[in-house]
Amino acid sequence: MKICPKCGYSVPDYLGVCPNCGTSLQDMKACPKCGFLNQQQMKFCTNCGANLDLSPPPPPPSFSIPQYPPSGPQYPPSGINKTRSTKPDCSLRLS
């Protein structure tokens, strides 16, 4: 509900004109504390003094959770023989 600034009538939020006195309510903003309609340029409610320029609080910071295993390069890189023989190379022949 909004309160008409001219006559004090309680006006439903969906109406843009006061049904009691015909005052246009289109260029008005309702006080978050008392519902009184104030002109758009007002910073404080002319009925109760509440701050009309309260902006919503900033969203909380978001944190990302690291993914395991990491998606970076894989070790050992592909293309390299992953197993090494510990046997000595016996392919050398004596002539």
DRENPA-3360 file (N, C-alpha, C; in nm, 2 decimals, always signed):
BEGIN
1 = MKICPKCG = +0.08/-0.12/+0.00/+0.00/+0.00/+0.00/+0.09/+0.12/+0.00 ~ +0.04/+0.23/-0.07/+0.10/+0.36/-0.07/+0.01/+0.46/-0.01 ~ +0.06/+0.57/+0.04/-0.02/+0.67/+0.10/-0.01/+0.79/+0.01 ~ -0.13/+0.84/-0.03/-0.13/+0.96/-0.12/-0.08/+1.08/-0.05 ~ +0.02/+1.15/-0.11/+0.08/+1.27/-0.04/-0.02/+1.39/-0.03 ~ -0.13/+1.39/-0.11/-0.22/+1.50/-0.11/-0.33/+1.48/+0.00 ~ -0.39/+1.36/+0.00/-0.51/+1.34/+0.09/-0.48/+1.24/+0.20 ~ -0.37/+1.16/+0.19/-0.34/+1.06/+0.30/-0.41/+0.93/+0.28;
9 = YSVPDYLG = -0.48/+0.91/+0.17/-0.56/+0.79/+0.14/-0.46/+0.67/+0.12 ~ -0.49/+0.56/+0.17/-0.41/+0.44/+0.14/-0.45/+0.38/+0.00 ~ -0.35/+0.39/-0.09/-0.37/+0.35/-0.23/-0.30/+0.21/-0.26 ~ -0.37/+0.12/-0.32/-0.31/-0.01/-0.35/-0.19/+0.01/-0.45 ~ -0.09/-0.07/-0.44/+0.03/-0.05/-0.52/+0.01/-0.06/-0.67 ~ -0.09/-0.13/-0.71/-0.11/-0.14/-0.86/-0.18/-0.02/-0.92 ~ -0.23/+0.08/-0.84/-0.29/+0.20/-0.89/-0.19/+0.31/-0.91 ~ -0.21/+0.38/-1.02/-0.12/+0.50/-1.05/-0.19/+0.63/-1.02;
17 = VCPNCGTS = -0.31/+0.63/-0.98/-0.39/+0.75/-0.94/-0.46/+0.72/-0.81 ~ -0.46/+0.82/-0.72/-0.53/+0.81/-0.60/-0.68/+0.80/-0.63 ~ -0.76/+0.70/-0.58/-0.90/+0.69/-0.61/-0.98/+0.79/-0.53 ~ -0.92/+0.85/-0.43/-0.99/+0.94/-0.34/-0.99/+1.09/-0.39 ~ -0.87/+1.13/-0.44/-0.86/+1.27/-0.48/-0.81/+1.29/-0.63 ~ -0.77/+1.18/-0.70/-0.73/+1.18/-0.84/-0.59/+1.23/-0.86 ~ -0.51/+1.24/-0.76/-0.37/+1.28/-0.77/-0.29/+1.17/-0.84 ~ -0.21/+1.21/-0.94/-0.13/+1.11/-1.02/-0.01/+1.07/-0.92;
25 = LQDMKACP = +0.01/+0.94/-0.92/+0.12/+0.88/-0.83/+0.23/+0.82/-0.92 ~ +0.23/+0.85/-1.05/+0.33/+0.79/-1.14/+0.47/+0.84/-1.11 ~ +0.49/+0.96/-1.08/+0.63/+1.01/-1.06/+0.66/+1.02/-0.91 ~ +0.61/+0.93/-0.84/+0.64/+0.92/-0.69/+0.71/+0.79/-0.65 ~ +0.79/+0.80/-0.54/+0.85/+0.68/-0.49/+0.80/+0.66/-0.35 ~ +0.77/+0.53/-0.32/+0.72/+0.50/-0.19/+0.83/+0.48/-0.09 ~ +0.81/+0.53/+0.04/+0.90/+0.52/+0.14/+0.91/+0.37/+0.19 ~ +1.03/+0.31/+0.20/+1.04/+0.17/+0.24/+0.99/+0.15/+0.39;
33 = KCGFLNQQ = +0.99/+0.26/+0.47/+0.95/+0.24/+0.61/+0.80/+0.26/+0.63 ~ +0.75/+0.37/+0.58/+0.61/+0.40/+0.61/+0.51/+0.39/+0.49 ~ +0.56/+0.38/+0.37/+0.48/+0.37/+0.25/+0.43/+0.51/+0.19 ~ +0.47/+0.62/+0.25/+0.43/+0.75/+0.21/+0.49/+0.78/+0.07 ~ +0.42/+0.84/-0.02/+0.47/+0.87/-0.15/+0.54/+1.00/-0.15 ~ +0.66/+1.00/-0.20/+0.75/+1.12/-0.21/+0.78/+1.15/-0.36 ~ +0.82/+1.27/-0.38/+0.86/+1.31/-0.52/+0.99/+1.24/-0.55 ~ +1.02/+1.21/-0.68/+1.14/+1.13/-0.72/+1.27/+1.19/-0.67;
41 = QMKFCTNC = +1.28/+1.33/-0.66/+1.41/+1.39/-0.63/+1.44/+1.39/-0.48 ~ +1.34/+1.35/-0.40/+1.36/+1.35/-0.25/+1.45/+1.24/-0.21 ~ +1.54/+1.27/-0.11/+1.63/+1.18/-0.06/+1.58/+1.12/+0.07 ~ +1.50/+1.19/+0.14/+1.44/+1.14/+0.27/+1.29/+1.16/+0.27 ~ +1.22/+1.07/+0.33/+1.08/+1.07/+0.34/+1.03/+1.20/+0.41 ~ +0.93/+1.27/+0.35/+0.88/+1.39/+0.41/+0.78/+1.35/+0.52 ~ +0.74/+1.23/+0.54/+0.65/+1.19/+0.64/+0.73/+1.14/+0.77 ~ +0.82/+1.05/+0.75/+0.89/+0.99/+0.86/+1.04/+1.01/+0.87;
49 = GANLDLSP = +1.10/+1.07/+0.76/+1.24/+1.10/+0.76/+1.33/+0.99/+0.72 ~ +1.28/+0.87/+0.68/+1.36/+0.76/+0.64/+1.44/+0.79/+0.51 ~ +1.55/+0.73/+0.50/+1.64/+0.74/+0.38/+1.57/+0.67/+0.26 ~ +1.55/+0.75/+0.15/+1.48/+0.69/+0.03/+1.58/+0.64/-0.07 ~ +1.71/+0.67/-0.05/+1.81/+0.64/-0.15/+1.89/+0.52/-0.10 ~ +1.83/+0.43/-0.03/+1.90/+0.31/+0.01/+1.91/+0.21/-0.10 ~ +2.04/+0.19/-0.14/+2.06/+0.09/-0.24/+2.08/-0.05/-0.18 ~ +2.05/-0.15/-0.25/+2.07/-0.29/-0.20/+2.22/-0.31/-0.17;
57 = PPPPPSFS = +2.25/-0.39/-0.06/+2.39/-0.42/-0.03/+2.45/-0.50/-0.14 ~ +2.58/-0.48/-0.16/+2.65/-0.55/-0.26/+2.65/-0.70/-0.24 ~ +2.65/-0.78/-0.34/+2.65/-0.93/-0.33/+2.78/-0.97/-0.26 ~ +2.77/-1.08/-0.18/+2.89/-1.13/-0.12/+2.99/-1.18/-0.22 ~ +3.12/-1.17/-0.19/+3.22/-1.22/-0.28/+3.21/-1.36/-0.31 ~ +3.24/-1.40/-0.44/+3.23/-1.54/-0.47/+3.37/-1.60/-0.48 ~ +3.38/-1.72/-0.43/+3.51/-1.79/-0.43/+3.50/-1.91/-0.52 ~ +3.60/-1.93/-0.59/+3.60/-2.05/-0.67/+3.68/-2.16/-0.60;
65 = IPQYPPSG = +3.64/-2.28/-0.61/+3.70/-2.40/-0.55/+3.79/-2.46/-0.66 ~ +3.92/-2.48/-0.63/+4.01/-2.54/-0.73/+3.96/-2.68/-0.76 ~ +3.98/-2.72/-0.88/+3.95/-2.86/-0.93/+4.07/-2.95/-0.92 ~ +4.05/-3.06/-0.87/+4.16/-3.16/-0.86/+4.12/-3.28/-0.94 ~ +4.20/-3.34/-1.02/+4.34/-3.29/-1.05/+4.33/-3.16/-1.13 ~ +4.44/-3.08/-1.13/+4.44/-2.96/-1.20/+4.43/-2.99/-1.35 ~ +4.37/-2.89/-1.42/+4.35/-2.91/-1.57/+4.46/-2.86/-1.65 ~ +4.57/-2.83/-1.59/+4.69/-2.78/-1.67/+4.76/-2.90/-1.74;
73 = PQYPPSGI = +4.88/-2.87/-1.79/+4.96/-2.98/-1.86/+4.98/-3.10/-1.78 ~ +4.97/-3.22/-1.84/+4.99/-3.34/-1.78/+5.13/-3.38/-1.78 ~ +5.18/-3.44/-1.68/+5.32/-3.49/-1.67/+5.33/-3.64/-1.66 ~ +5.41/-3.71/-1.73/+5.50/-3.65/-1.83/+5.42/-3.62/-1.95 ~ +5.47/-3.53/-2.04/+5.39/-3.49/-2.16/+5.38/-3.61/-2.25 ~ +5.27/-3.61/-2.32/+5.24/-3.72/-2.41/+5.35/-3.73/-2.52 ~ +5.37/-3.85/-2.57/+5.48/-3.86/-2.68/+5.61/-3.90/-2.62 ~ +5.63/-3.90/-2.49/+5.75/-3.94/-2.43/+5.73/-4.08/-2.37;
81 = NKTRSTKP = +5.83/-4.16/-2.39/+5.82/-4.30/-2.33/+5.81/-4.29/-2.18 ~ +5.71/-4.34/-2.12/+5.69/-4.32/-1.98/+5.77/-4.42/-1.90 ~ +5.81/-4.53/-1.96/+5.89/-4.63/-1.89/+6.03/-4.64/-1.95 ~ +6.12/-4.64/-1.86/+6.26/-4.65/-1.91/+6.32/-4.79/-1.86 ~ +6.39/-4.85/-1.95/+6.45/-4.97/-1.92/+6.57/-4.95/-1.83 ~ +6.59/-5.03/-1.73/+6.71/-5.02/-1.64/+6.81/-5.12/-1.69 ~ +6.79/-5.20/-1.79/+6.88/-5.30/-1.84/+6.98/-5.23/-1.92 ~ +7.11/-5.27/-1.92/+7.21/-5.21/-2.01/+7.18/-5.25/-2.15;
89 = DCSLRLS = +7.22/-5.16/-2.24/+7.20/-5.18/-2.39/+7.30/-5.28/-2.44 ~ +7.25/-5.40/-2.47/+7.34/-5.51/-2.52/+7.34/-5.52/-2.67 ~ +7.29/-5.43/-2.74/+7.28/-5.44/-2.88/+7.41/-5.41/-2.95 ~ +7.51/-5.36/-2.88/+7.65/-5.34/-2.94/+7.72/-5.47/-2.97 ~ +7.77/-5.49/-3.09/+7.84/-5.61/-3.12/+7.98/-5.58/-3.14 ~ +8.06/-5.67/-3.10/+8.21/-5.65/-3.13/+8.24/-5.71/-3.27 ~ +8.32/-5.65/-3.34/+8.35/-5.70/-3.47/+8.49/-5.77/-3.47;
% end
